[in-house]
Amino acid sequence: MAKKESVTQKEKAKATSLYLKTYPLMVLNLMSLIVVISVHHLFLQKTVYDHPYAFLLATVLPLLLTVPGAIKGSYRGAIWICFVTLTYFIAGVLNWTQGINWAYGMSETLLSLSLFHLALMYARWKGLSELPLKSQSL
């Protein structure tokens, strides 16, 4: 499919409506993923580390780097969220297949999958809403 260079007024209104509905869900899902990972690493994990906060920071840092772009609402920030969540999806699937971490792995996988989908659709709709209108000359 070729890249669109302009949209009609109806397409722009629909894209604007959709990205405005998707934005709070994307931010909420991002924060939920950060909270789930933090709670697991600080309270539920059986392994004891000398510096648990340093390990948590290293684990959550990629997500924290995407928070300003998500709060700002830029579609490029949403694209970066898509890139970053793929690693959490992989980690979630690996944790899900382990017997002891299956609940954490399932929640990490499902949250990262839904975050990826929300950020992907947000970026598409936000990008469409920022295109210029088609000229009406025939």
Secondary structure, DSSP 8 states (H G I E B T S, - for coil): ----S-B-HHHHHHHHHHHHHHHHHHHHHHHHHHHHHHHIIIII-S---S-HHHHHHHHHHHHHHHHHHHHHT-HHHHHHHHHHHHHHHHHHHHHHTSSTTHHHHHHHHHHHHHHHHHHHHHHHHHHHHTS-B-----
